[in-house]
Amino acid sequence: MKNVNISIEEIVDSIDCGVILLDQNKHILLWNDWIAVRTGVAASEVVGRSILTSFNEPSNKQFATALSQAFTSGTRSTLTNSSPHPIFPLNISDKLHPNGEQTISVKMLKGWTVEPLCMIQITDSAASPAKRHVNEHHDDGNKVELDLLTNLYTRRFFDEYYRIELGRLQRLQQPFFLLMLDVDCFKKYNENYGEEAGDVALIRIAYSMRKILRRTSDVIARYGGEEFIFLLRDTTAHGAQITAEKLRKLVSNLEIEHDYSGVDDHMTVSIGVVGCDPQKSGNVNQLIDHVQLALQNAKNAGRNQVCYVEA
């Protein structure tokens, strides 16, 4: 078996649940991507701080008791409760899934280091594979959070999240940017290489894009078959265009063979970028129309490029 050069952080960042490691003083040692995205708190903001004082709101009593028992007697606890009073504050899930259920496991890990560590695992019913499967097959109004192929947010999730976020950004008068990315000539790729190869290509692209957009303020979703949408905050028009160009180059550098593209001999993407001034921006649909127009302009100009427009 070949040696695998991969860190603990990379492993836990790929897990579809929240993972937190604490030292004996209840200070955070590790805070994975899953929980960073759902709390809106980056690892850099909390690593080294006490888990009990890392949030504005008071710590849940059940949670605090479970931690105390784990450290004093090694007791393993599993906490489960339903909203509207979640054990752990997950901002995105709380807004879009007010009737969700959290399960939190608290246990000690021995043998990893000289001193024992405490591991906290957090799952949320809104994000569980079983819940996603039910939602995919039942048209009952429930929200599907993650796309089963790419593990990115779905269009339904993004649309509702964006509607909520648009109202907040307009109230705060904060500018933001939408990006829409389309894989060039993807239909021809599927026709000539097969749909399975197409799925693998989309998985590779989605994984690579997640590695670039690691800020918790950035949101990315699969918006159509080979179409992706991004919401960028806390940046400038220049910064948004730089991000778009990075994404374009990233896909090109994957060098996914595409002899039937007509654009290049490997897979490429076209990207539309729209800058949204909250004082001038209209409703959700109008802004989506603007970014779709920017994307179409990029395609009309020859594909494999970025086109920016103001809303």
C-alpha positions as CSV (number, residue, x, y, z in Angstrom):
1,M,0.0,0.0,0.0
2,K,1.3,3.5,-0.9
3,N,2.1,6.0,1.8
4,V,-0.8,8.5,2.0
5,N,0.3,12.1,2.9
6,I,-2.9,13.4,4.5
7,S,-3.4,15.3,7.7
8,I,-6.0,14.8,10.4
9,E,-7.5,18.2,9.4
10,E,-8.0,17.1,5.8
11,I,-9.7,13.9,7.0
12,V,-12.2,15.6,9.3
13,D,-12.9,18.4,6.8
14,S,-14.2,15.7,4.4
15,I,-16.6,14.3,7.0
16,D,-20.3,15.1,6.7
17,C,-20.8,16.1,10.3
18,G,-19.3,18.6,12.8
19,V,-16.1,17.6,14.6
20,I,-14.5,19.6,17.4
21,L,-11.5,18.5,19.5
22,L,-10.8,20.0,22.9
23,D,-7.8,19.9,25.2
24,Q,-8.1,19.3,29.0
25,N,-8.9,23.0,29.5
26,K,-11.8,22.7,27.1
27,H,-9.9,24.9,24.6
28,I,-10.6,24.2,21.0
29,L,-7.8,22.4,19.1
30,L,-9.7,21.5,15.9
31,W,-12.9,22.9,14.3
32,N,-13.8,21.3,10.9
33,D,-15.2,22.8,7.8
34,W,-18.7,21.4,8.3
35,I,-19.2,23.3,11.5
36,A,-17.4,26.4,10.3
37,V,-19.9,26.7,7.4
38,R,-22.9,26.1,9.5
39,T,-22.0,28.4,12.4
40,G,-20.5,31.1,10.2
41,V,-17.4,31.0,12.5
42,A,-14.0,30.2,11.0
43,A,-11.6,27.9,12.7
44,S,-9.1,30.7,13.0
45,E,-11.6,32.6,15.2
46,V,-12.1,29.9,17.8
47,V,-9.0,27.7,17.9
48,G,-7.3,28.2,21.3
49,R,-10.5,29.6,22.9
50,S,-12.8,27.9,25.4
51,I,-15.7,26.1,23.8
52,L,-18.0,27.5,26.5
53,T,-17.2,31.1,25.7
54,S,-16.8,31.0,21.9
55,F,-20.4,32.2,21.2
56,N,-22.4,35.3,22.2
57,E,-25.2,33.2,23.5
58,P,-24.9,31.2,26.8
59,S,-23.8,27.6,26.5
60,N,-26.6,25.0,26.6
61,K,-26.8,23.5,30.1
62,Q,-27.1,19.9,28.8
63,F,-24.0,20.5,26.6
64,A,-22.0,22.0,29.5
65,T,-22.9,19.1,31.8
66,A,-21.9,16.5,29.2
67,L,-18.5,18.2,28.8
68,S,-18.0,18.3,32.6
69,Q,-18.8,14.5,32.9
70,A,-16.6,13.6,30.0
71,F,-13.6,15.4,31.6
72,T,-14.2,14.3,35.2
73,S,-15.2,10.7,34.8
74,G,-14.8,9.8,31.1
75,T,-18.5,9.5,30.6
76,R,-19.7,9.4,27.0
77,S,-22.9,11.3,26.3
78,T,-25.3,11.6,23.4
79,L,-27.5,14.6,23.4
80,T,-30.6,14.9,21.1
81,N,-33.2,17.6,21.0
82,S,-35.5,19.3,18.5
83,S,-35.6,23.0,17.5
84,P,-36.5,25.8,18.2
85,H,-33.9,25.4,21.0
86,P,-30.9,23.7,19.4
87,I,-28.1,22.5,21.6
88,F,-25.4,24.0,19.3
89,P,-26.1,27.2,17.3
90,L,-26.0,26.3,13.6
91,N,-26.9,29.6,11.9
92,I,-27.8,28.2,8.4
93,S,-29.7,25.2,9.7
94,D,-31.6,27.3,12.3
95,K,-32.8,29.7,9.6
96,L,-33.8,27.3,7.0
97,H,-34.7,24.2,9.0
98,P,-36.4,25.5,12.2
99,N,-37.9,22.0,12.9
100,G,-34.6,20.2,12.6
101,E,-33.1,17.9,15.2
102,Q,-29.5,17.8,16.4
103,T,-27.5,14.9,17.8
104,I,-24.3,15.6,19.7
105,S,-21.8,13.0,20.9
106,V,-19.3,13.9,23.5
107,K,-16.5,11.4,24.3
108,M,-12.9,11.3,25.5
109,L,-10.1,10.1,23.1
110,K,-7.1,8.4,24.7
111,G,-3.9,7.3,23.0
112,W,-3.7,10.0,20.4
113,T,-1.6,12.3,22.5
114,V,0.0,12.3,26.0
115,E,-3.0,14.1,27.4
116,P,-6.5,12.8,26.6
117,L,-8.7,14.8,24.2
118,C,-12.4,15.4,24.1
119,M,-14.1,14.9,20.7
120,I,-17.5,16.5,20.0
121,Q,-19.5,15.2,16.9
122,I,-22.5,17.1,15.7
123,T,-25.1,15.9,13.2
124,D,-28.1,17.8,12.0
125,S,-31.2,16.1,10.6
126,A,-31.5,18.8,7.9
127,A,-28.1,17.7,6.6
128,S,-28.2,13.9,7.1
129,P,-28.0,11.6,4.1
130,A,-31.3,9.9,5.1
131,K,-33.1,13.2,5.3
132,R,-31.7,14.3,2.0
133,H,-32.9,11.0,0.4
134,V,-36.4,11.5,1.8
135,N,-36.5,15.0,0.6
136,E,-35.3,14.1,-2.9
137,H,-38.1,11.6,-3.3
138,H,-41.0,13.5,-1.6
139,D,-42.4,16.7,-3.0
140,D,-43.6,17.8,0.5
141,G,-42.0,21.3,0.7
142,N,-39.0,20.1,2.7
143,K,-35.7,21.7,1.8
144,V,-32.8,19.6,0.3
145,E,-29.6,20.9,1.7
146,L,-26.8,19.1,-0.2
147,D,-26.5,17.8,-3.7
148,L,-25.9,14.1,-3.6
149,L,-23.3,14.1,-6.4
150,T,-21.1,17.1,-5.6
151,N,-21.9,17.6,-1.9
152,L,-22.5,21.3,-2.6
153,Y,-25.7,23.1,-1.6
154,T,-28.7,22.5,-3.9
155,R,-30.5,25.2,-5.9
156,R,-33.5,25.0,-3.5
157,F,-31.3,25.6,-0.5
158,F,-29.4,28.4,-2.2
159,D,-32.6,30.2,-3.4
160,E,-34.1,30.3,0.1
161,Y,-30.8,31.1,1.8
162,Y,-30.1,33.9,-0.8
163,R,-33.6,35.3,-0.2
164,I,-32.9,35.6,3.5
165,E,-29.4,36.9,3.1
166,L,-30.4,39.5,0.4
167,G,-32.9,41.0,2.9
168,R,-30.2,41.2,5.6
169,L,-27.6,42.7,3.3
170,Q,-30.0,45.3,2.0
171,R,-30.9,46.3,5.5
172,L,-27.2,46.6,6.4
173,Q,-26.4,48.3,3.1
174,Q,-23.6,45.9,2.4
175,P,-22.6,45.2,-1.2
176,F,-22.2,41.6,-2.4
177,F,-21.5,39.6,-5.6
178,L,-23.0,36.7,-7.5
179,L,-21.0,34.4,-9.7
180,M,-22.6,31.9,-12.1
181,L,-20.3,29.3,-13.6
182,D,-21.2,26.9,-16.5
183,V,-19.0,24.1,-17.8
184,D,-18.4,24.7,-21.5
185,C,-19.9,22.2,-23.9
186,F,-20.8,19.7,-21.2
187,K,-23.5,18.1,-23.2
188,K,-20.9,17.1,-25.9
189,Y,-18.7,15.8,-23.1
190,N,-21.4,13.5,-21.8
191,E,-22.3,12.3,-25.3
192,N,-18.8,11.3,-26.2
193,Y,-17.3,10.3,-22.9
194,G,-20.4,9.0,-21.1
195,E,-22.5,10.3,-18.2
196,E,-20.4,8.5,-15.6
197,A,-17.3,10.3,-16.8
198,G,-19.4,13.5,-16.7
199,D,-20.3,12.9,-13.1
200,V,-16.7,12.3,-12.2
201,A,-15.7,15.6,-13.9
202,L,-18.3,17.5,-11.9
203,I,-17.2,15.9,-8.6
204,R,-13.6,16.9,-9.4
205,I,-14.6,20.5,-10.3
206,A,-16.8,20.9,-7.2
207,Y,-14.1,19.5,-4.8
208,S,-11.5,21.9,-6.3
209,M,-13.9,24.9,-6.0
210,R,-14.5,24.2,-2.4
211,K,-10.8,24.2,-1.7
212,I,-10.6,27.8,-3.2
213,L,-13.7,29.2,-1.5
214,R,-12.9,28.3,2.1
215,R,-14.2,31.5,3.7
216,T,-17.3,30.8,5.7
217,S,-18.9,33.9,4.3
218,D,-18.9,32.4,0.7
219,V,-21.7,30.1,-0.4
220,I,-21.6,27.8,-3.4
221,A,-24.4,25.7,-4.8
222,R,-25.0,23.4,-7.8
223,Y,-27.6,25.4,-9.6
224,G,-28.2,23.1,-12.6
225,G,-26.7,20.1,-14.3
226,E,-23.3,21.7,-15.0
227,E,-24.1,25.1,-13.6
228,F,-22.9,26.5,-10.2
229,I,-23.7,29.7,-8.4
230,F,-21.7,31.6,-5.7
231,L,-22.6,34.3,-3.2
232,L,-19.6,36.4,-2.2
233,R,-19.6,38.9,0.7
234,D,-16.9,41.0,2.3
235,T,-15.1,41.6,-1.0
236,T,-14.8,44.2,-3.8
237,A,-15.7,44.2,-7.5
238,H,-12.0,43.6,-8.2
239,G,-11.8,40.8,-5.6
240,A,-14.9,39.1,-7.0
241,Q,-13.4,39.2,-10.5
242,I,-10.1,37.8,-9.2
243,T,-12.0,35.0,-7.5
244,A,-13.9,34.2,-10.8
245,E,-10.6,34.2,-12.7
246,K,-9.1,31.8,-10.2
247,L,-12.1,29.5,-10.6
248,R,-11.7,29.6,-14.4
249,K,-8.0,28.8,-14.2
250,L,-8.6,26.1,-11.6
251,V,-10.9,24.1,-13.9
252,S,-8.5,24.6,-16.9
253,N,-5.6,23.4,-14.8
254,L,-7.5,20.2,-13.9
255,E,-6.7,19.2,-17.6
256,I,-9.8,17.1,-18.0
257,E,-9.6,15.9,-21.6
258,H,-12.4,17.2,-23.8
259,D,-11.6,16.7,-27.5
260,Y,-15.1,17.7,-28.5
261,S,-15.2,21.1,-26.8
262,G,-14.5,23.4,-29.7
263,V,-13.0,25.8,-27.1
264,D,-9.9,23.9,-26.0
265,D,-8.7,20.3,-25.8
266,H,-9.6,20.1,-22.1
267,M,-12.6,21.1,-20.0
268,T,-13.2,24.9,-19.5
269,V,-15.8,27.1,-17.9
270,S,-17.5,30.4,-18.5
271,I,-18.3,32.7,-15.6
272,G,-20.7,35.6,-15.1
273,V,-20.2,38.0,-12.3
274,V,-22.6,40.6,-11.1
275,G,-22.0,43.3,-8.5
276,C,-25.0,44.1,-6.3
277,D,-25.5,47.5,-4.8
278,P,-28.1,47.0,-2.0
279,Q,-29.3,50.6,-2.5
280,K,-30.1,49.9,-6.2
281,S,-30.6,46.1,-6.3
282,G,-34.1,44.7,-7.0
283,N,-35.6,41.4,-5.9
284,V,-34.1,38.0,-6.0
285,N,-35.2,37.0,-9.5
286,Q,-33.9,40.3,-11.0
287,L,-30.4,39.7,-9.6
288,I,-30.4,36.1,-10.8
289,D,-31.4,37.4,-14.2
290,H,-28.4,39.8,-14.2
291,V,-25.9,37.1,-13.4
292,Q,-27.4,34.8,-16.0
293,L,-27.0,37.6,-18.5
294,A,-23.3,38.1,-17.5
295,L,-22.8,34.3,-18.0
296,Q,-24.4,34.4,-21.4
297,N,-22.2,37.3,-22.4
298,A,-19.1,35.2,-21.4
299,K,-20.4,32.4,-23.6
300,N,-21.2,34.7,-26.6
301,A,-17.7,36.2,-26.4
302,G,-16.2,32.7,-27.0
303,R,-16.5,30.9,-23.7
304,N,-13.6,30.1,-21.2
305,Q,-13.7,33.6,-19.8
306,V,-15.2,35.9,-17.1
307,C,-17.7,38.6,-17.8
308,Y,-18.6,41.2,-15.2
309,V,-21.7,43.5,-15.1
310,E,-23.2,45.8,-12.5
311,A,-26.8,45.1,-11.4
